[in-house]
Amino acid sequence: MKAVRIHDYGGPEVMRLDDIPGPAMGEGDVLVKLAAASVNSIDWKMRQGLMKLPLPRVLGRDGAGIDTASGKRVLGIGNFGRDGSHAEYALFAKELCAEIPSQLSFEQAAAIGIAGLSAWIPLVEDAGLDAGQRVLIHAGAGGVGGFAIQIARKRGAEVWTTCSAGNAHFCLGLGANRVIDYAREDFTSAGAIFDVVFDIVGGTVHRRSAEVLKPGGILVSLQASAVEPVSREDVRVKPAEIRATPERLKALMDFGFQVPIQARFPLERAAEAYELSRGGHVRGKIILQIS
């Protein structure tokens, strides 16, 4: 099968489209003939050595295609212990798969995978975001941020988000009540008015996000980002643990998301897709078209 593998850690030069044997199934595995996979920021971060894995390695955390045993359309989420989804076939643990509903395409399902989980778990399960609360979502135009805006709005929250001026209308269209142009406005000038802040950016943004929380508020974040520590003791800080379950995946695929896809690449151009993601100005999701 064709698979995009990294042979060292670094930039696009370490990625190759290889012909390799198909994966060998074990007990509890689902072998999926992939139609689409998404590119997430964790992919290029792993390529550059965020996690040290045995090499060569197929990257890619989520993929959608046909279960070769049942013929059903499924979305699968990979784990770090085996090759990923940027290939023609991938193995997923049965407990990390869910059937794709008829209203979603393979591309839409793949786009929702990791990005949807990365929005749902911090906001719904960790923060318990509820109607009437005010939430600030950083990087609202990105894949995770765009799903987070929609989740927060559907739960009845007042949604603020940071984005570039060029993405303001895009974020408003997803359901944001107010946008903050991060290039021209300091989000901390809003004051301590938020019940929840969702940090997708990390770095100094993490520490400064605590400044805009009400006492007793919660700052939720993704673990893949390096963050500066928070000194306030009257707020909660929660790095989210992103894990798939069939129930979570089903809830996400039944949610009714708008699924913006900025760019599509064939498998052999995966390195270009990674570089677009690494640039940090993606509106929505990047998809690899596999079959």
C-alpha positions in Angstrom: 0.0 0.0 0.0 1.0 3.6 -0.4 1.8 5.4 2.9 3.4 8.7 3.8 6.2 8.0 6.3 8.7 10.1 8.2 12.2 8.6 8.2 13.7 11.2 10.6 12.6 14.2 12.6 12.5 17.6 10.9 10.8 19.4 8.0 9.1 18.3 4.9 12.3 16.7 3.6 11.9 13.8 6.1 8.5 12.7 4.6 8.3 10.1 1.8 5.6 8.3 -0.1 6.5 4.7 0.4 5.2 1.4 -0.9 4.9 -0.8 2.2 3.0 -4.0 3.2 -0.5 -3.5 4.5 -1.0 -3.6 8.3 -1.5 -7.0 10.0 -4.7 -7.2 12.0 -4.9 -8.2 15.6 -7.7 -9.1 17.9 -10.0 -6.1 18.4 -8.7 -4.3 15.3 -10.6 -2.7 12.5 -8.9 -2.5 9.1 -10.1 0.5 7.2 -9.6 1.2 3.5 -9.2 5.0 3.9 -11.0 7.5 1.7 -10.0 10.7 3.6 -7.8 11.7 6.5 -7.3 15.1 8.1 -4.1 17.0 8.9 -3.9 18.2 12.5 -1.3 20.4 14.1 -0.1 17.4 16.1 1.0 15.8 12.9 3.7 18.3 12.0 4.6 18.7 15.7 5.3 14.9 15.8 7.2 15.1 12.5 9.5 17.7 14.1 10.1 15.5 17.2 7.5 16.5 19.8 7.3 12.8 20.6 10.1 10.3 20.0 8.6 7.3 18.2 10.2 4.3 16.4 11.0 5.3 12.8 10.0 5.1 10.0 6.5 6.0 11.0 3.2 6.8 9.3 1.6 9.8 10.9 -2.0 10.9 11.0 -4.5 10.7 13.9 -7.9 10.2 12.2 -9.3 8.8 9.1 -12.6 7.8 7.4 -13.2 5.0 5.0 -14.6 1.5 4.6 -14.3 -1.2 7.3 -12.9 -4.1 5.2 -14.7 -6.7 7.3 -18.2 -5.3 7.6 -18.3 -2.9 4.6 -19.6 -0.1 6.8 -18.4 3.5 6.6 -16.4 4.3 9.7 -14.4 7.1 11.3 -11.4 5.9 13.2 -9.0 7.6 15.7 -5.5 6.3 15.9 -3.3 5.9 18.9 0.4 6.8 19.3 1.5 3.2 19.5 1.0 2.3 15.9 1.2 3.7 12.4 -1.4 6.4 11.5 -3.9 7.3 8.9 -1.9 9.0 6.2 -1.9 5.9 4.1 -4.2 3.8 1.9 -5.1 1.5 4.9 -5.0 1.9 8.6 -5.7 -0.2 11.7 -7.9 1.3 14.4 -8.9 -0.3 17.7 -12.6 -1.2 17.7 -13.3 1.0 20.7 -11.8 4.0 18.8 -14.2 3.7 15.8 -17.8 4.7 15.0 -20.1 4.3 12.1 -20.4 7.4 9.9 -24.1 8.6 9.6 -25.5 8.9 6.1 -25.6 12.7 6.1 -21.8 13.0 6.4 -19.2 12.5 3.6 -15.9 10.8 4.3 -14.1 14.2 4.2 -16.5 15.7 6.7 -16.2 12.8 9.1 -12.4 12.9 8.9 -12.4 16.6 9.5 -14.5 16.2 12.7 -12.3 13.5 14.2 -9.5 14.8 16.4 -10.5 18.4 16.0 -14.0 17.8 17.2 -12.8 15.7 20.1 -10.3 18.5 20.9 -13.2 21.0 21.2 -15.8 18.8 22.8 -13.9 17.4 25.7 -12.4 20.7 27.0 -15.6 22.7 26.7 -18.3 20.1 27.5 -16.7 17.6 29.7 -13.9 19.5 31.5 -15.4 23.0 31.7 -19.1 22.0 31.8 -19.9 25.0 29.7 -23.6 25.9 30.1 -26.3 28.3 29.0 -25.8 31.9 30.1 -22.0 31.6 30.6 -19.5 33.7 28.7 -16.6 31.9 27.0 -13.5 33.1 25.2 -12.2 30.7 22.5 -8.8 31.5 21.1 -8.0 30.9 17.4 -11.6 30.6 16.5 -11.0 30.3 12.7 -8.9 27.1 13.0 -10.2 23.5 12.9 -10.6 23.1 16.7 -11.7 26.7 17.2 -14.4 26.5 14.6 -15.9 23.4 16.2 -15.6 25.0 19.6 -17.5 28.1 18.6 -20.4 25.9 17.3 -20.4 23.7 20.4 -20.4 26.8 22.7 -23.2 28.6 20.8 -25.4 25.5 20.7 -25.0 25.1 24.5 -26.4 28.6 25.0 -23.1 30.4 25.9 -22.1 33.9 24.9 -19.2 33.3 22.6 -16.2 35.5 22.1 -13.2 34.5 20.0 -9.8 35.8 18.9 -9.0 35.7 15.2 -7.5 37.8 12.4 -9.5 40.7 10.9 -9.9 38.7 7.7 -11.5 35.8 9.6 -14.0 37.9 11.6 -17.0 37.2 9.3 -16.1 33.6 9.1 -16.2 33.2 12.9 -19.4 35.2 13.2 -20.9 32.9 10.7 -20.0 29.9 12.8 -21.9 31.5 15.8 -19.5 33.8 17.6 -21.2 36.8 19.3 -18.0 38.9 19.3 -14.6 38.7 17.7 -11.3 40.2 18.9 -8.7 41.0 16.2 -5.6 39.6 18.0 -3.3 41.8 15.8 -5.0 45.1 16.9 -6.7 44.4 20.2 -5.4 43.0 23.5 -7.9 40.5 24.6 -7.1 41.1 28.3 -8.5 44.6 28.0 -12.0 43.0 28.3 -11.3 42.5 32.0 -12.2 39.5 34.2 -15.6 38.8 32.5 -15.3 35.2 31.3 -16.6 32.0 33.0 -14.5 29.8 30.6 -11.5 30.4 28.4 -10.4 27.8 25.9 -6.7 28.1 25.0 -5.6 26.5 21.8 -2.6 28.7 21.3 -0.4 28.2 24.4 2.7 30.2 25.3 2.1 33.6 26.9 -1.6 33.4 25.8 -2.1 30.7 28.4 -0.9 32.8 31.3 -2.6 36.0 30.1 -5.9 34.1 29.6 -6.2 33.6 33.3 -6.4 37.4 33.7 -9.8 37.5 32.0 -11.5 34.8 34.1 -14.0 35.6 36.8 -13.0 34.2 40.2 -13.9 30.5 40.1 -13.6 30.4 36.3 -11.8 27.7 34.4 -9.1 27.8 31.8 -9.1 24.7 29.6 -6.3 24.0 27.1 -4.8 21.4 24.8 -1.8 19.5 26.2 0.1 19.6 22.9 0.9 23.3 23.5 3.8 24.6 25.6 2.3 27.0 28.1 3.5 29.6 30.6 2.2 28.9 34.2 -0.7 30.6 35.7 -0.3 32.4 39.1 -3.9 33.0 40.0 -5.2 30.7 42.7 -8.9 31.7 42.4 -9.3 30.0 39.0 -9.1 26.4 37.8 -6.6 25.3 35.1 -7.4 22.1 33.2 -5.2 20.6 30.4 -7.6 18.4 28.5 -7.0 14.7 27.8 -8.2 13.9 24.3 -9.4 10.4 24.0 -11.9 8.9 21.6 -14.8 6.7 22.4 -17.6 5.5 20.1 -20.1 7.5 22.1 -18.1 10.7 21.8 -17.6 10.2 18.1 -21.2 9.5 17.5 -22.3 12.6 19.4 -19.9 14.7 17.3 -21.0 13.2 14.0 -24.7 13.7 14.9 -24.1 17.3 16.1 -24.8 19.0 12.8 -21.6 20.9 12.4 -20.7 23.2 9.6 -17.5 21.6 8.5 -15.3 24.2 6.7 -12.6 22.6 4.6 -9.9 25.1 3.4 -7.8 22.7 1.3 -7.6 19.2 -0.1 -4.4 17.4 -1.1 -3.7 14.0 -2.6 -1.7 11.7 -0.4 1.5 12.3 -2.4 1.3 16.0 -1.5 1.0 15.4 2.2 4.2 17.4 2.9 2.5 20.5 1.4 -0.5 19.9 3.6 1.7 19.7 6.7 3.4 23.0 5.8 0.0 24.7 5.3 -1.0 23.5 8.8 2.3 24.6 10.3 1.8 28.1 8.9 -0.9 28.6 11.5 -3.4 30.5 9.4 -5.8 27.8 8.3 -9.5 28.5 8.1 -11.2 25.3 9.0 -9.6 21.9 8.1 -7.1 20.4 5.7 -7.9 17.1 4.2 -5.9 14.4 2.5 -7.9 12.7 -0.3 -6.8 9.1 -0.3 -9.3 7.1 -2.5 
